[in-house]
Amino acid sequence: MKRLLLAALALCLPFGVLAQAYPSKPIRMIVPFPAGGPADIFGRGLAQGLSAELGQPVIVENVGGVGGVLGVDRAVKSAPDGYTLGFNSGSTLSIAPYSLAKMPYDVKKDFALVTLVVRVPEVLAVHPSLPVNDLSQLIAYARANPGKVNFGSAGSGSITHLAGELLKAEAKIDLVHVPYKGAAPAVNDLLGGQVQMGIFDVPILLGHIRSGKLKALSVTSASRAPTLPDVSTTAEGGYPNVTSDNWYGLILPAATPPAIQQRVNAAAVSALRSPALAEQYARVGGLASPGTPQDYARFLAAEQAKWSKVVDAIGFKE
Protein backbone atom coordinates (compact mmCIF):
# COMPACT_ATOMS: atom_id res chain seq x y z
CA MET A 1 0.00 0.00 0.00
CA LYS A 2 2.82 2.41 0.88
CA ARG A 3 4.44 1.84 -2.51
CA LEU A 4 1.15 2.52 -4.30
CA LEU A 5 0.67 5.76 -2.40
CA LEU A 6 4.19 6.91 -3.26
CA ALA A 7 3.67 6.07 -6.93
CA ALA A 8 0.39 7.99 -6.99
CA LEU A 9 2.05 10.97 -5.34
CA ALA A 10 4.84 10.92 -7.91
CA LEU A 11 2.32 11.03 -10.73
CA CYS A 12 0.74 14.11 -9.21
CA LEU A 13 4.01 16.02 -9.01
CA PRO A 14 4.84 18.45 -11.84
CA PHE A 15 7.55 17.28 -14.23
CA GLY A 16 9.89 20.08 -13.14
CA VAL A 17 10.02 18.63 -9.63
CA LEU A 18 10.81 15.15 -10.94
CA ALA A 19 13.45 16.55 -13.30
CA GLN A 20 15.35 17.91 -10.31
CA ALA A 21 16.49 14.34 -9.69
CA TYR A 22 18.40 14.47 -12.98
CA PRO A 23 21.07 13.25 -13.20
CA SER A 24 20.99 10.26 -10.91
CA LYS A 25 23.52 8.09 -12.78
CA PRO A 26 26.57 8.47 -15.08
CA ILE A 27 26.09 10.28 -18.38
CA ARG A 28 27.53 9.28 -21.74
CA MET A 29 28.90 11.87 -24.19
CA ILE A 30 29.40 10.63 -27.75
CA VAL A 31 32.34 12.28 -29.52
CA PRO A 32 32.00 11.42 -33.23
CA PHE A 33 35.72 11.08 -33.98
CA PRO A 34 38.54 8.82 -32.74
CA ALA A 35 40.45 9.53 -29.54
CA GLY A 36 43.36 11.94 -29.83
CA GLY A 37 41.83 14.32 -32.36
CA PRO A 38 40.66 17.90 -31.73
CA ALA A 39 37.02 16.87 -31.16
CA ASP A 40 38.24 14.44 -28.50
CA ILE A 41 40.46 17.10 -26.87
CA PHE A 42 37.64 19.63 -26.55
CA GLY A 43 34.99 17.00 -25.79
CA ARG A 44 36.92 15.52 -22.88
CA GLY A 45 37.54 18.98 -21.46
CA LEU A 46 33.81 19.69 -21.53
CA ALA A 47 33.01 16.25 -20.09
CA GLN A 48 35.18 17.00 -17.06
CA GLY A 49 33.50 20.37 -16.59
CA LEU A 50 30.02 18.89 -16.92
CA SER A 51 30.86 16.16 -14.42
CA ALA A 52 31.80 18.78 -11.85
CA GLU A 53 28.63 20.77 -12.53
CA LEU A 54 26.20 17.84 -12.63
CA GLY A 55 27.70 15.74 -9.87
CA GLN A 56 27.86 12.59 -12.01
CA PRO A 57 30.62 11.10 -14.19
CA VAL A 58 30.38 12.13 -17.85
CA ILE A 59 31.99 9.31 -19.83
CA VAL A 60 33.30 9.97 -23.34
CA GLU A 61 32.55 7.38 -26.03
CA ASN A 62 34.37 7.83 -29.34
CA VAL A 63 32.30 6.79 -32.38
CA GLY A 64 34.02 7.68 -35.65
CA GLY A 65 32.92 7.35 -39.27
CA VAL A 66 31.47 9.30 -42.22
CA GLY A 67 33.05 12.57 -41.13
CA GLY A 68 31.40 12.43 -37.71
CA VAL A 69 27.91 11.61 -38.99
CA LEU A 70 27.75 8.12 -37.47
CA GLY A 71 28.49 9.32 -33.95
CA VAL A 72 26.04 12.21 -34.15
CA ASP A 73 23.38 9.86 -35.49
CA ARG A 74 23.88 7.50 -32.58
CA ALA A 75 23.63 10.37 -30.10
CA VAL A 76 20.40 11.85 -31.45
CA LYS A 77 18.73 8.45 -31.78
CA SER A 78 19.52 7.44 -28.21
CA ALA A 79 16.91 7.51 -25.44
CA PRO A 80 15.82 11.16 -24.93
CA ASP A 81 16.42 11.07 -21.18
CA GLY A 82 19.48 13.31 -20.88
CA TYR A 83 21.87 10.42 -20.27
CA THR A 84 23.37 10.53 -23.77
CA LEU A 85 24.85 13.79 -25.01
CA GLY A 86 26.22 14.46 -28.47
CA PHE A 87 29.37 16.49 -29.10
CA ASN A 88 28.99 17.57 -32.71
CA SER A 89 31.50 19.03 -35.12
CA GLY A 90 30.53 21.86 -37.43
CA SER A 91 30.57 19.62 -40.50
CA THR A 92 27.98 17.17 -39.14
CA LEU A 93 25.31 19.88 -38.93
CA SER A 94 26.36 22.48 -41.51
CA ILE A 95 28.04 20.52 -44.34
CA ALA A 96 26.90 16.89 -44.32
CA PRO A 97 23.19 17.75 -44.86
CA TYR A 98 24.16 19.34 -48.19
CA SER A 99 27.02 17.08 -49.28
CA LEU A 100 25.72 13.58 -48.50
CA ALA A 101 23.12 12.02 -50.79
CA LYS A 102 21.65 10.03 -47.88
CA MET A 103 21.50 11.48 -44.40
CA PRO A 104 20.51 9.30 -41.41
CA TYR A 105 19.14 12.27 -39.46
CA ASP A 106 17.24 15.50 -40.05
CA VAL A 107 18.98 18.52 -38.54
CA LYS A 108 15.71 20.45 -38.35
CA LYS A 109 13.72 17.72 -36.59
CA ASP A 110 16.01 15.36 -34.70
CA PHE A 111 18.12 17.76 -32.63
CA ALA A 112 17.81 19.80 -29.48
CA LEU A 113 20.61 22.35 -29.69
CA VAL A 114 22.14 22.91 -26.24
CA THR A 115 25.01 25.36 -26.77
CA LEU A 116 27.89 26.19 -29.05
CA VAL A 117 30.97 24.94 -27.20
CA VAL A 118 34.16 26.17 -28.88
CA ARG A 119 35.39 27.86 -32.03
CA VAL A 120 38.72 26.74 -33.45
CA PRO A 121 41.00 28.21 -36.17
CA GLU A 122 42.46 25.80 -38.70
CA VAL A 123 45.94 25.75 -40.21
CA LEU A 124 47.24 24.44 -43.53
CA ALA A 125 50.35 22.36 -42.86
CA VAL A 126 52.61 20.20 -45.01
CA HIS A 127 55.13 17.43 -44.50
CA PRO A 128 58.73 18.77 -44.44
CA SER A 129 59.57 16.71 -47.54
CA LEU A 130 57.37 18.98 -49.64
CA PRO A 131 59.69 21.72 -51.01
CA VAL A 132 57.46 24.67 -50.11
CA ASN A 133 57.55 27.22 -47.28
CA ASP A 134 54.47 29.36 -47.81
CA LEU A 135 51.06 29.29 -49.47
CA SER A 136 52.21 30.83 -52.75
CA GLN A 137 54.98 28.24 -53.10
CA LEU A 138 52.52 25.43 -52.40
CA ILE A 139 50.17 26.68 -55.11
CA ALA A 140 53.04 27.06 -57.59
CA TYR A 141 54.27 23.55 -56.79
CA ALA A 142 50.79 22.06 -57.15
CA ARG A 143 50.31 23.77 -60.50
CA ALA A 144 53.63 22.37 -61.71
CA ASN A 145 52.76 18.90 -60.37
CA PRO A 146 49.03 18.36 -60.97
CA GLY A 147 47.60 15.38 -59.10
CA LYS A 148 50.88 14.78 -57.24
CA VAL A 149 49.97 16.43 -53.92
CA ASN A 150 47.66 14.47 -51.60
CA PHE A 151 45.76 16.09 -48.76
CA GLY A 152 44.29 14.19 -45.84
CA SER A 153 41.04 15.03 -44.07
CA ALA A 154 38.97 13.89 -41.11
CA GLY A 155 36.50 12.37 -43.56
CA SER A 156 34.54 13.10 -46.73
CA GLY A 157 32.25 16.05 -46.16
CA SER A 158 34.12 17.31 -43.09
CA ILE A 159 35.27 20.91 -42.83
CA THR A 160 38.85 19.65 -43.20
CA HIS A 161 37.81 18.14 -46.54
CA LEU A 162 35.76 21.09 -47.81
CA ALA A 163 38.56 23.50 -46.86
CA GLY A 164 40.90 21.60 -49.18
CA GLU A 165 38.30 21.55 -51.94
CA LEU A 166 37.77 25.28 -51.52
CA LEU A 167 41.51 25.90 -51.85
CA LYS A 168 41.56 23.75 -55.00
CA ALA A 169 38.73 25.74 -56.53
CA GLU A 170 40.02 29.18 -55.57
CA ALA A 171 43.66 28.52 -56.55
CA LYS A 172 42.77 26.36 -59.56
CA ILE A 173 45.06 23.52 -58.53
CA ASP A 174 44.71 19.72 -58.68
CA LEU A 175 45.02 18.15 -55.22
CA VAL A 176 44.04 14.56 -54.42
CA HIS A 177 41.75 14.07 -51.42
CA VAL A 178 42.45 11.18 -49.02
CA PRO A 179 39.66 10.79 -46.41
CA TYR A 180 40.22 9.24 -42.98
CA LYS A 181 37.95 8.29 -40.09
CA GLY A 182 38.92 11.31 -38.03
CA ALA A 183 41.67 13.90 -37.81
CA ALA A 184 43.99 11.83 -35.60
CA PRO A 185 44.69 9.05 -38.15
CA ALA A 186 44.95 11.63 -40.94
CA VAL A 187 47.57 13.59 -39.01
CA ASN A 188 49.48 10.37 -38.26
CA ASP A 189 49.80 9.75 -42.01
CA LEU A 190 50.71 13.40 -42.59
CA LEU A 191 53.53 13.02 -40.07
CA GLY A 192 54.63 9.86 -41.86
CA GLY A 193 54.52 11.48 -45.29
CA GLN A 194 51.80 9.21 -46.67
CA VAL A 195 49.90 12.42 -47.44
CA GLN A 196 51.70 15.69 -48.09
CA MET A 197 49.31 18.28 -46.68
CA GLY A 198 46.18 18.87 -44.65
CA ILE A 199 44.03 21.62 -43.15
CA PHE A 200 43.23 20.77 -39.54
CA ASP A 201 42.30 22.37 -36.25
CA VAL A 202 45.26 24.19 -34.71
CA PRO A 203 45.25 22.08 -31.47
CA ILE A 204 46.04 18.79 -33.18
CA LEU A 205 48.90 20.25 -35.24
CA LEU A 206 50.36 22.80 -32.85
CA GLY A 207 52.88 20.53 -31.12
CA HIS A 208 54.05 19.02 -34.42
CA ILE A 209 54.50 22.48 -35.94
CA ARG A 210 56.48 23.74 -32.96
CA SER A 211 58.70 20.64 -33.04
CA GLY A 212 59.40 21.05 -36.76
CA LYS A 213 57.74 17.78 -37.74
CA LEU A 214 55.28 19.76 -39.90
CA LYS A 215 55.47 23.11 -41.67
CA ALA A 216 52.63 25.59 -41.16
CA LEU A 217 51.93 27.54 -44.34
CA SER A 218 48.74 29.48 -43.63
CA VAL A 219 45.90 29.91 -41.13
CA THR A 220 42.49 29.58 -42.79
CA SER A 221 40.85 32.27 -40.63
CA ALA A 222 40.07 35.94 -41.02
CA SER A 223 42.80 36.77 -38.49
CA ARG A 224 45.99 35.09 -37.30
CA ALA A 225 45.79 32.43 -34.60
CA PRO A 226 47.09 33.61 -31.19
CA THR A 227 49.03 30.35 -30.81
CA LEU A 228 50.65 30.77 -34.26
CA PRO A 229 51.18 34.53 -34.50
CA ASP A 230 53.90 34.28 -37.17
CA VAL A 231 51.77 32.26 -39.60
CA SER A 232 49.95 34.43 -42.13
CA THR A 233 46.31 33.95 -43.09
CA THR A 234 44.94 32.76 -46.40
CA ALA A 235 43.57 36.28 -46.90
CA GLU A 236 47.07 37.69 -46.50
CA GLY A 237 48.22 35.14 -49.08
CA GLY A 238 45.71 36.43 -51.61
CA TYR A 239 42.84 33.98 -51.01
CA PRO A 240 40.32 35.72 -48.73
CA ASN A 241 37.52 33.27 -49.64
CA VAL A 242 39.46 30.30 -48.29
CA THR A 243 38.28 30.43 -44.68
CA SER A 244 37.37 27.38 -42.63
CA ASP A 245 37.19 28.00 -38.90
CA ASN A 246 35.98 24.83 -37.23
CA TRP A 247 33.64 24.65 -34.26
CA TYR A 248 32.00 22.16 -31.92
CA GLY A 249 28.66 22.14 -30.15
CA LEU A 250 26.56 20.15 -27.69
CA ILE A 251 23.30 18.46 -28.70
CA LEU A 252 20.57 16.20 -27.32
CA PRO A 253 17.81 14.14 -28.95
CA ALA A 254 14.91 16.42 -29.89
CA ALA A 255 12.45 14.66 -27.57
CA THR A 256 14.54 15.30 -24.45
CA PRO A 257 12.28 16.98 -21.85
CA PRO A 258 12.74 20.78 -21.77
CA ALA A 259 13.66 20.78 -18.07
CA ILE A 260 16.56 18.41 -18.75
CA GLN A 261 17.65 20.45 -21.78
CA GLN A 262 17.74 23.52 -19.56
CA ARG A 263 19.69 21.66 -16.88
CA VAL A 264 22.33 20.50 -19.36
CA ASN A 265 22.59 23.98 -20.90
CA ALA A 266 23.08 25.61 -17.50
CA ALA A 267 25.77 23.08 -16.57
CA ALA A 268 27.58 23.44 -19.90
CA VAL A 269 27.50 27.23 -19.86
CA SER A 270 28.81 27.31 -16.30
CA ALA A 271 31.62 24.88 -17.16
CA LEU A 272 32.61 26.78 -20.31
CA ARG A 273 32.66 30.09 -18.43
CA SER A 274 34.97 28.72 -15.77
CA PRO A 275 38.50 30.16 -16.03
CA ALA A 276 40.00 26.67 -15.86
CA LEU A 277 38.20 25.30 -18.94
CA ALA A 278 38.43 28.56 -20.90
CA GLU A 279 42.19 28.62 -20.29
CA GLN A 280 42.52 24.93 -21.16
CA TYR A 281 40.84 25.59 -24.50
CA ALA A 282 42.86 28.75 -25.15
CA ARG A 283 46.17 26.95 -24.62
CA VAL A 284 45.45 24.83 -27.69
CA GLY A 285 43.89 27.60 -29.76
CA GLY A 286 40.19 27.21 -28.95
CA LEU A 287 37.78 29.96 -27.91
CA ALA A 288 35.13 28.76 -25.44
CA SER A 289 31.77 29.99 -26.80
CA PRO A 290 28.87 29.21 -24.44
CA GLY A 291 25.39 30.59 -25.05
CA THR A 292 21.70 29.85 -25.25
CA PRO A 293 20.09 27.31 -27.59
CA GLN A 294 18.74 30.28 -29.53
CA ASP A 295 22.28 31.66 -29.94
CA TYR A 296 23.38 28.28 -31.22
CA ALA A 297 20.48 28.11 -33.67
CA ARG A 298 21.35 31.51 -35.17
CA PHE A 299 25.02 30.59 -35.47
CA LEU A 300 24.18 27.26 -37.10
CA ALA A 301 21.89 28.92 -39.65
CA ALA A 302 24.73 31.23 -40.73
CA GLU A 303 27.16 28.31 -41.03
CA GLN A 304 24.68 26.29 -43.07
CA ALA A 305 24.18 29.21 -45.45
CA LYS A 306 27.96 29.54 -45.91
CA TRP A 307 28.88 25.89 -46.42
CA SER A 308 25.86 24.97 -48.56
CA LYS A 309 27.05 27.57 -51.07
CA VAL A 310 30.57 26.09 -51.02
CA VAL A 311 29.21 22.57 -51.60
CA ASP A 312 27.14 23.81 -54.54
CA ALA A 313 30.02 25.85 -55.98
CA ILE A 314 32.46 22.93 -56.06
CA GLY A 315 29.79 20.41 -57.05
CA PHE A 316 30.58 18.02 -54.20
CA LYS A 317 28.09 15.25 -53.45
CA GLU A 318 28.52 11.78 -51.99
N, C-alpha and C positions, 0 to 999 in steps of 0.2 A: 504493500500500500504506500509506503514512504517513497519508494522509487517512482510509482505512478504519479504521486503528488509533485515530486520534483520535476518530472518530465513535463507535466501539465504547466507548471510554473515557467519552465524554460520556454515553452511555446508561446506564452503570453508576453515574454520580454521582447522589447524592440530589438531589431537586428543589431543596432549600434552597440547595445550593451553586450550582446554575445560576441561581437567582433573584437571587443576589448581583450578577449582571451587570446587573440592572435598576436604573435605566433606561440604555439604551445609545443612545438617540436622543431627539429632542424629544417632548414630551408635549402633547396637546391637552386643554384644559379647556372644556367647553361650558357657557356661561352662557345660560340660557333666556329672556333678555330683551334688548332692544336696548341698544346702547352708550349710556352716559350716565346710566342709571338706577341705583338703589341696588344691585341685584344685580350690575351691572357694576362699580360702585365697590368693593364688598367682594370680588368674584371676582378682580378684577385685583390687589388687594392680596395675596390669598392666593396667586395665581399667582406673583407675584414672590418671596414667601417660600418657596414650594415649589421654585422654580427654584434658589434658593440652597442649599436643603437637599439636593436630589436631584442637583445638578450638571448639569442639562439644562434647556434653555429650556422653559417651560410657556406655551404659546400659547393665548390666549383666543379662542374662536369664539362669537360671539353668534348664537343661533338662537331668535327670538321666535315667539310664536303660541300661542293657546288658553291664555292665562294661565300660560305657562311649560311646559305639558305637552309640546309638540312637541320642545323642546330636551332635556328630561329623557328623553323616549322615544328620541331619537337617541343619547343618551349610554349608556343601559342596553342598547341593542341593538347597540352597537358591539362590535368584537372584544374579548373579555375578557382582554386582555394587559397591562393597566395603562397603556396609552398613550392612552386616552381617559377623562378624568374628567368627572363631572357635578357641577355646582354648582346644587343644587336650592333653590328657595324653599319656604317652609312650605306654601303652598297646593297645590303639585304633589303632595305626599305626604299631606297631612292634610285637604284640602278636596276637591280634584278627584275622588278615588275615590268620594265620596259625592254630588257635585253633577253629575257628567257621566254621561249615560246610557250612553255608550260610552267606555271607557278603553282606550288602546292598550297599557298595561302593567299588571302586577299588582304592587302594592307589596310584597306578602308573598313573592313568588317571584322577581321580576326584579332585586332590588336587593341589593347589598352595602353596608350603611351603614358609612361610614368614621369620620366625626366630625361633631358639630354644630360649626358654624364661628362664627356670630355671632348675637346676639339684638339686635333693633332696635325701639325704641319708634316708634309712628306718631303723626302729628298731623293733626287736622282743620283744614284751611285753606280760605279763600274768597278769591275775587277782590275787590279793593277796591271795585268797583262795587256789590257786594251790601251793602245798608244794615244790616249787623249787626256787632257787636263782641264778642259772646260766644256761648256755646252756647245759652243761654236765648233770646236774641234771634233766633238762627237758627231755632230750633224754632218760635217765635212767628210769624216771617216765613213759614216753610214752611206752617204751618197756615192762615195768611191767604191764601197763594198756592199752593194745591195743584197739583202738576204743573208748576210754573213754575221750580223749582230743579233744575238738572242736576248730577249728580256724575260725575266721570270716575274710571276705575279702570284698573289694569294689565291687565285682561282679565276676562271672565266666569269666575266661580269662584275668582278670586284673593282673597287676604285683603283687599286694598283694596276689592274689590267686596263681599264678605260683611260687612265692617265697616260699609259704608254701608247695606246691607240690615238689619243688626242695629239700627243707629240708627233707621231707618225704623220697624221693628217696635216697638222700645222706646218711642220718642217719639210713635208713631202719626201720622206725617207722610208725605206723598206726595212722594217725590223720584224723579227720572227717571235711571236708570242709563245711562251712555254708556261702553261698553267700548273699550279701546285695546289695541294689541299691545305692552304694556309701560308702565312708569310714565313714562319719559321723554317719549314723545309725548303722554301724558295731561296731564302737567304743562305742556308747551308750550301746550296748548289752554287750560289753566287760567290761565296767565299772559296769554293773549290774550283771555280772557273768553268763549271758546266754550262752556266749562262754568263753572259758578259755584263749585263746591266739590269737594273730594276729600279722602280720608284716605290719606296716603302715609307711607312711611318718613321719619323726620326728616332723614336726610342729603340727600335730593334736594330738600327744601323749605327747609332751614335758611338758605341764602344769600338766597333770595327773600324769606323772612320778615324777615330782618335788614335787607334793603334797602328794605322796605316795599312790594314788588311783590305780596305776598300777606299776608293777615291770618290769624294763627294763633288759633283759637278754643278748642281743647281738645286735650290729649294723651290718646290712647286707651290708657292704661296704668294700672296700679294706683298708680303714683307718678309724680311729675313728672320730665320728662326733664332731665338735668344741663345739656344745651345750650340748653334753653328753660325756665329755672327760674321765670319769671314767668307761664307758661302753665298754667292749672289743668287738672286731669284730668277725664275724663267722670264719674268717681265724685264728685268735688267739685261737679260741675254737676248732680248728682241722678240720674245714669244709671250706676250701678256695674256693670251687666251689659254695657255697651258697652266691651269691652276687646279689643284686636286687635294685641298685640305681634307683629311679624313676626320671621322668623328664616331663616337659610340654613344649608345643610349640604353635605357632600361625599359623593358616592356613586360606586360602580363597578358594572359589570355583575355579576350574582350569581355567574357562573362564573369570575370572576377568581381565580387561584390564591391560597390563603391567605397564602403568603409575600409576595406582592406587595401584598395588602391590608394586611398588617402594616407593610410598608415605607412605603406611602403614609400610613397612619395616623401612624406615628412622625414622618414628615417634616412632616405637617400640624400635629400637636400641637406640635412644636418651633417651627415658624414662628409659630403663633398665640400661643405663650407668650413669644415674643421681645418685649422692650419696644418695639421699633420698630413692629411690626405692631399690637400692642395699643394703642399710643398713636395710631397712624394711624386705627384704627377708632374710638377714643374721641373723637377730634376731630370726627367727624361723627355722633356719638351711638350708635355700636355697641359692644356688649360682647363681646369675643372669648370664645368658649366651647368650648375644646377638651376632648376626652374620649375615652373608649373607644367602640368600636362598641356595646357593651352599654349605655353611658350614653345614646347616641343613640337606641337602640331604645326604652328606657324613656321618654325625652322624647317621641319620636314617638307612642307609644301614648297618652300623656296628651293630646297635641294632637289626635289623631284622635278621641278620646272627646269633647273639647270641641266641635270644629267640626262633627262629624257631628250633634250635637244641634242646633246652630244651623241647619244646612242643613234638618233635619227640621222645626224650629220655624217657619221662614219659608217652607217648602214650595218651596225652590228646586231646580230640576232642569233640565239642558240636554241 
